[in-house]
Amino acid sequence: MSEIRSRSFVSAQMVADLAGVSRSAVSRTFTDGASVSEATRRKVLHAADSLGYHVNHLARGLIQDRSNIVCLVVSDVTTPFRARMLEILTSRLQSIDKVAMVINTGGDSDSVSTALQQALRFRADATVVLSGTPAASLVETCIASGQRVVLINRDDHLEGSENLAVDNEAAAREAVFLLRRAGCRRLAVVSSEADTPSLVARHQAFTAAAADAGAEATLVRVGPTSYASGVEAARRLFSRSNAPDGVFCVTDLLALGFMDAARHEFGLAIPRDLCVVGFDDIEQANWESYKLTTFAQPAAEMVDHIAALLSADNAEPAERRVFAATPVWRRTVRPNAL
């Protein structure tokens, strides 16, 4: 027995020999719904446990032309919303017996391409693009390989892909309404230089809605989508003579940095002197020191929809699905004009 245990590979035939059953009985024991007697099942499971045998689901899936691997293409994995989305999605994939393979596109293009080729060699069944930054050519490679592809918050609709998006425009228009109702007249929108489709849609919709309301909104775009960029945006805006009294930050992370700089470097009281609206509803937005009024992306609802797509037998691409971003009222916007 010790000699068998020391082997690096344990086959189903070895389990069958130890249990005194046929090779097919071992296969039936580890196949859901297959017919096998309880006595045989006990023998096989005992032998498998003794040998340390595990079913090679990858090999079994490839025989059926299905690996159950889902490739997740993502950048900025450390940002709060992206990390939360990744956590929810990987947990949900595990619940439907899928294996997540994460490709971090934050590196150079060569390393990203190499990682994607590795995923293709593992014959992933599907790819979910969580970030708006990966090049369309990477996505097209996945589609050409026969994968099911789900795009999140991208404005390009590639043939053969599923598209999920948040209604950024509606949220931005409502942000203008909230700030105007609070009595804000000098508006600004803070974005980053990331230029992802969702961020661009938010700041463009905000400036357009402000113009429709008879107000001009100053746009400030600084560096990456980070806390530090929010701090720098506040420094730029409040060093001007005509500083804003109402600001929409296209992500909560930007908003937190912006608020801290406004309060601690410029002595502004929120919401008395300045109203701020964010986007994403990350955990930190509800911290007592911020209590940020923001818009919540329906991460759990989107993940459930992805799971349903990947579980469906129908491989035909669905129509583009748009999810509403729900306003979350806290304490950074006055409820009424002063």
Secondary structure, 3 states (H helix, E strand, C coil): CHHHHCCCCCCHHHHHHHHCCCHHHHHHHCCCCCCCCHHHHHHHHHHHHHHCCCCCHHHHHHHCCCCCEEEEEECCCCCHHHHHHHHHHHHHHHHCCCEEEEEECCCCHHHHHHHHHHHHHCCCCEEEECCCCCCHHHHHHHHHCCCEEEEECCCCCCCCEEEEEECHHHHHHHHHHHHHHCCCCCEEEEECCCCCHHHHHHHHHHHHHHHHCCCCEEEEECCCCCHHHHHHHHHHHHCCCCCCCEEEECCHHHHHHHHHHHHHCCCCCCCCCCEEECCECCHHHHCCCCCCEEEECCHHHHHHHHHHHHHCCCCCCCCCEEECCEEECCCCCCCCCC
